[in-house]
Amino acid sequence: MTAAAPLFSPAQAAALLDQVIYEQVLESIDLDAIYRLERSLAVLLAELPGMTAEHVPDALRALIDRALLRLPGDIRRYLRHGPFVAFDAGSRCEESRPTGPPLPYRFTAT
């Protein structure tokens, strides 16, 4: 019996895997919430003294883009350290580990 030829070339398999992972990550983002935030910010910006209707879209885009650009670093920190960091009234960082089975190993880029 001969081995079947691969369905995909290595490049095709890598592209497919990349697309599947991208779609899974995108699915975990609440795009509707980001849309609602954007609409809310648009109203607030339009009410600012001196803000013209022509400037609202650019200001809105800049605000959202700045926040989105911070996400990769914040997500990496979260994946590296987990959701266990809490701040007390003195702003000291206290780590509390959940009880139960150990967390699965997290692969992180260095």
Residue frames as qw, qx, qy, qz and C-alpha x, y, z in Angstrom:
[[0.000, 0.889, 0.458, 0.000, 0.00, 0.00, 0.00],
 [0.435, 0.318, -0.009, 0.843, 1.40, 3.42, -0.92],
 [0.162, -0.490, -0.427, 0.742, 1.13, 6.52, 1.19],
 [0.253, 0.835, 0.472, 0.128, -1.41, 9.07, 0.02],
 [0.380, 0.383, 0.014, 0.842, -0.05, 12.34, -1.26],
 [0.131, -0.379, -0.477, 0.783, -0.46, 15.23, 1.20],
 [0.197, 0.790, 0.580, 0.040, -3.56, 17.32, 0.65],
 [0.031, 0.999, 0.007, -0.007, -1.69, 20.57, 1.17],
 [0.615, 0.467, -0.314, 0.553, 1.80, 21.82, 0.54],
 [0.499, -0.328, -0.467, 0.652, 3.65, 23.02, 3.67],
 [0.043, 0.038, 0.017, 0.998, 2.97, 26.63, 2.64],
 [0.458, -0.367, -0.480, -0.652, -0.74, 25.93, 2.14],
 [0.635, -0.434, -0.620, 0.154, -0.98, 24.12, 5.49],
 [0.363, -0.199, -0.321, 0.852, 0.76, 27.03, 7.24],
 [0.160, -0.168, -0.199, -0.952, -1.59, 29.55, 5.59],
 [0.571, -0.419, -0.589, -0.389, -4.63, 27.48, 6.57],
 [0.587, -0.381, -0.560, 0.443, -3.44, 27.14, 10.18],
 [0.191, -0.047, -0.135, 0.971, -2.75, 30.88, 10.34],
 [0.339, -0.289, -0.352, -0.823, -6.28, 31.66, 9.10],
 [0.634, -0.438, -0.629, -0.101, -7.92, 29.23, 11.55],
 [0.492, -0.314, -0.454, 0.673, -6.00, 30.70, 14.50],
 [0.014, 0.089, 0.059, 0.994, -6.79, 34.26, 13.37],
 [0.470, -0.391, -0.484, -0.626, -10.51, 33.44, 13.18],
 [0.636, -0.439, -0.604, 0.197, -10.44, 31.89, 16.67],
 [0.345, -0.201, -0.285, 0.871, -8.71, 34.96, 18.13],
 [0.156, -0.184, -0.241, -0.940, -11.08, 37.32, 16.32],
 [0.541, -0.445, -0.628, -0.339, -14.05, 35.34, 17.62],
 [0.551, -0.414, -0.552, 0.469, -12.86, 35.95, 21.19],
 [0.141, -0.068, -0.084, 0.984, -13.02, 39.73, 20.73],
 [0.156, 0.675, 0.664, -0.280, -16.33, 41.44, 21.44],
 [0.252, 0.175, 0.382, 0.872, -16.55, 43.54, 18.28],
 [0.195, -0.733, -0.546, -0.356, -20.10, 44.61, 19.12],
 [0.493, -0.744, -0.251, 0.374, -18.85, 46.13, 22.39],
 [0.431, -0.219, 0.222, 0.847, -16.09, 47.99, 20.53],
 [0.065, 0.472, 0.545, 0.690, -18.71, 49.29, 18.08],
 [0.343, -0.815, -0.462, -0.074, -20.94, 50.49, 20.95],
 [0.526, -0.566, -0.060, 0.631, -17.95, 52.17, 22.59],
 [0.333, 0.076, 0.382, 0.859, -17.11, 53.91, 19.33],
 [0.108, -0.667, -0.539, -0.503, -20.68, 55.21, 18.96],
 [0.478, -0.785, -0.337, 0.203, -20.69, 56.43, 22.55],
 [0.509, -0.378, 0.105, 0.766, -17.36, 58.18, 22.13],
 [0.224, 0.372, 0.478, 0.764, -18.60, 59.82, 18.93],
 [0.256, -0.819, -0.448, -0.250, -21.48, 61.40, 20.85],
 [0.563, -0.697, -0.126, 0.425, -19.17, 62.56, 23.65],
 [0.486, -0.095, 0.278, 0.823, -16.65, 64.00, 21.20],
 [0.093, 0.580, 0.504, 0.633, -19.38, 65.86, 19.31],
 [0.369, -0.857, -0.354, -0.069, -20.42, 67.54, 22.58],
 [0.620, -0.341, -0.077, 0.703, -16.93, 68.85, 23.37],
 [0.097, 0.927, 0.071, -0.355, -16.58, 72.62, 23.10],
 [0.040, 0.747, -0.494, -0.443, -14.74, 73.54, 19.92],
 [0.409, -0.058, 0.877, 0.247, -15.08, 70.06, 18.36],
 [0.489, 0.379, -0.231, -0.751, -16.47, 70.32, 14.85],
 [0.900, 0.185, 0.280, -0.277, -18.37, 67.59, 13.04],
 [0.684, 0.638, -0.354, 0.007, -15.49, 67.34, 10.55],
 [0.092, 0.610, -0.718, 0.321, -12.99, 66.55, 13.31],
 [0.770, -0.273, 0.387, -0.428, -15.06, 63.92, 15.15],
 [0.972, 0.212, -0.080, -0.058, -14.25, 60.99, 12.81],
 [0.552, 0.565, -0.476, 0.385, -10.49, 61.64, 12.93],
 [0.254, -0.540, 0.562, -0.573, -10.45, 62.13, 16.72],
 [0.886, -0.133, 0.225, -0.382, -12.58, 59.03, 17.20],
 [0.897, 0.354, -0.250, 0.092, -10.33, 56.94, 14.95],
 [0.288, 0.608, -0.556, 0.487, -7.23, 58.18, 16.79],
 [0.520, -0.446, 0.481, -0.547, -8.70, 57.32, 20.22],
 [0.962, 0.009, 0.149, -0.230, -9.78, 53.82, 19.22],
 [0.772, 0.502, -0.337, 0.197, -6.57, 53.13, 17.29],
 [0.033, 0.634, -0.599, 0.488, -4.42, 54.14, 20.27],
 [0.709, -0.300, 0.465, -0.437, -6.35, 51.77, 22.52],
 [0.965, 0.235, 0.015, -0.114, -6.18, 48.93, 19.99],
 [0.542, 0.637, -0.478, 0.267, -2.44, 49.38, 19.54],
 [0.275, -0.560, 0.631, -0.461, -1.98, 48.72, 23.27],
 [0.916, -0.096, 0.080, -0.382, -3.77, 45.37, 23.09],
 [0.833, 0.306, -0.446, 0.113, -0.92, 43.12, 21.86],
 [0.227, 0.427, -0.643, 0.593, 1.31, 44.03, 24.81],
 [0.540, -0.282, 0.396, -0.687, -1.56, 43.77, 27.29],
 [0.942, 0.060, -0.131, -0.303, -2.65, 40.41, 25.90],
 [0.668, 0.366, -0.580, 0.288, 0.93, 39.09, 26.07],
 [0.077, -0.391, 0.620, -0.676, 1.20, 40.16, 29.73],
 [0.762, -0.142, 0.203, -0.598, -2.12, 38.50, 30.50],
 [0.925, 0.193, -0.310, -0.107, -1.07, 35.27, 28.79],
 [0.470, 0.425, -0.625, 0.456, 2.27, 35.32, 30.61],
 [0.017, -0.215, 0.648, -0.730, 0.92, 36.07, 34.10],
 [0.218, -0.427, -0.876, -0.053, -2.73, 35.11, 34.02],
 [0.251, -0.671, -0.281, -0.638, -5.72, 36.91, 35.50],
 [0.685, -0.458, -0.514, 0.239, -4.54, 36.53, 39.09],
 [0.353, 0.087, -0.235, 0.901, -3.08, 39.96, 39.80],
 [0.246, -0.822, -0.492, -0.148, -5.16, 42.11, 42.16],
 [0.238, 0.424, -0.246, 0.838, -4.50, 45.51, 43.70],
 [0.372, -0.577, -0.640, 0.344, -5.27, 46.34, 47.30],
 [0.070, -0.962, -0.260, 0.037, -6.07, 49.79, 48.72],
 [0.392, -0.756, 0.289, 0.437, -2.34, 50.58, 49.02],
 [0.624, 0.708, -0.241, -0.226, -1.84, 49.73, 45.33],
 [0.279, -0.490, 0.822, 0.085, 0.43, 46.85, 46.23],
 [0.659, 0.241, -0.572, -0.425, 0.35, 44.01, 43.82],
 [0.544, -0.249, 0.733, -0.324, -0.93, 40.84, 45.43],
 [0.439, 0.207, -0.766, -0.422, -1.01, 37.54, 43.64],
 [0.650, -0.079, 0.583, -0.481, -3.74, 35.07, 44.48],
 [0.151, 0.183, -0.901, -0.363, -3.70, 31.67, 42.87],
 [0.755, -0.109, -0.142, -0.631, -6.97, 29.91, 42.14],
 [0.525, -0.246, 0.791, -0.193, -7.60, 26.59, 43.80],
 [0.865, 0.376, 0.175, -0.282, -8.18, 23.50, 41.71],
 [0.888, 0.140, 0.260, 0.352, -6.21, 21.71, 39.04],
 [0.365, -0.473, 0.259, 0.759, -3.09, 23.39, 37.67],
 [0.465, 0.745, -0.007, -0.478, -3.46, 25.63, 34.66],
 [0.883, 0.338, 0.216, 0.245, -2.36, 24.24, 31.29],
 [0.541, -0.298, 0.232, 0.752, 1.05, 25.26, 30.03],
 [0.334, 0.892, 0.174, -0.249, 0.95, 28.54, 28.12],
 [0.688, 0.180, 0.283, 0.643, 3.13, 28.95, 25.07],
 [0.011, 0.949, 0.105, -0.298, 4.38, 32.51, 24.83],
 [0.660, 0.611, -0.022, 0.437, 6.57, 34.24, 22.30],
 [0.581, -0.609, -0.058, 0.537, 9.75, 35.72, 23.70]]
